[in-house]
Amino acid sequence: MSHANLIAGEWVKGQDAVPNINPSDTADVIGDYDRASAAQVEDAIAAARAAAHAWARTTVQQRADLLDKVGTEILARRAELGDLLAREEGKTLAEATGEATRAGMIFKFFAGECLRIPGERLGSVRPGIDIEITREPVGVIGLITPWNFPIAIPAWKMAPALAYGNCVIIKPAELVSGSAWALADIIHRAGFPAGVFNLVMGRGSVVGEKLVTDPRIDAISFTGSVPTGQSILAKAAGRGAKVQLEMGGKNPLVVLADADMDTAVRVALDGAFFQTGQRCTASSRLIVEEAVHDKFVGALTEAMRKQVVDDARKPGTTIGPVVDQSQLDQDLRYIDIGQKEGARLVIGGERLNREKSGFYLAPALFDATRNDMRINREEIFGPVASVIPVRDYDEALSVANDTTFGLCSGIVTTSLKKAAHFRRNAETGMVMVNLPTAGVDYHVPFGGRKGSSYGSREQGRYAVEFYTQVKTAYVMQS
Ligand code: NDP
């Protein structure tokens, strides 16, 4: 089945199409997804611009009703959307259904936020004047999303953009266009005016590039890799557009000697390996106090041995395949680099064969690593984690912060004092105590520091910063 792009309220056939392949079974083609031409992206931009004035002036109730309708349909179809997501991306059915549910809840949350767009009224320092500070839509927003959360990331960019009165053009990752297309279909049928929401699928170098460089796009919100994010920043900010970037992580999880060992293993296993380790918040550096090092590595290795790596949609699978051949090659390359750097591969790291042909990789754990090794500096983005032994808490904190990234960090400890100290001193946008570094709520801000993020936070009420612009009005009292 073919899937067209949504431009100006119409489904428009692309210049060519690309098959969407199931990473659990490469013989399974989910469908063909059209690639928009540069001219079609221009049409989408023109349609969004034409719709922007009227959409910005809709009532908050009109926008709330439309977003609520989208959220209701996503939630009603969460099992079906979860199945599609698991089939195209390779996360397990439970993980994928959870992600679809999250997308529905995000639309519901921002339906409510339509009714709570904040403003302020202040007195002037001069007599007889009132000051009113209001938030207005930014205009037309270009959204560029990655393959690892095919429905949640599009949802957490689209929903606030639309809620605050902006028009949207989204370019999803070509690898996983299915979930974004299904979401676009739901939005289209909900009854948004033509041009308010547009979907243009295709290559980043063509479709994404056009969104980033076209002066009619007022803002770009991007999630993906560091090099792509940095090149987008240079181009989009260079022409004066508003930019928000969420990029990689090299997230530390500190395990202290006083940790509850069951909690430590559960938290590390989930954070490092679930969703096949393909999360920007994954715990890729396990920083462990020497006193519990052997016990922790032994228990984590045992837990890893029990994992079932198989077809994402097969009952009993706990870890699905890697998303595609090129990501699998990247993971295997880093497993090789780690061994050459002198790290000890404790378990996993080999390609696995299953009933169907897919990109299966045994989750890999390195031990005896140093924080200056490449496997601990660069984002691998697969089911690969390293143990870095440290003497004490002070060294653990210093190693945790010794990275160019700053997305999320975690600590497992029973010491209230050390947990509080870590929370205050971890140089990351998010911090977890006795919880995995990955796995966050939908109603609170998400984002990092240092090389992980740029611009204001995504999600929760903080999304208002990016998707609105402030106006200050001075009014002479009559
Ligand atoms: P990219 O950063 O290349 O892609 C993210 C999005 O940007 C995709 O939609 C992509 O399009 C688009 N894009 C690519 N080039 C351009 C461009 N020149 N202008 C505008 N948009 C562009 O990440 P990948 O998906 O290729 O993954 C590569 C690596 O990135 C992974 O191995 C992982 O290390 C990291 N990554 C990190 C994520 C995170 O959340 N931290 C998420 C995903 C990946 P398309 O791919 O369709 O061509």
Boltz pocket constraint, residues with backbone or C-beta under 6 A from the ligand:
constraints:
  - pocket:
      binder: B
      contacts: [[A, 144], [A, 145], [A, 146], [A, 147], [A, 148], [A, 171], [A, 172], [A, 173], [A, 174], [A, 175], [A, 202], [A, 203], [A, 204], [A, 205], [A, 207], [A, 208], [A, 209], [A, 212], [A, 223], [A, 224], [A, 225], [A, 226], [A, 228], [A, 229], [A, 231], [A, 232], [A, 246], [A, 247], [A, 248], [A, 249], [A, 279], [A, 280], [A, 327], [A, 330], [A, 379], [A, 380], [A, 381]]
      max_distance: 6.0
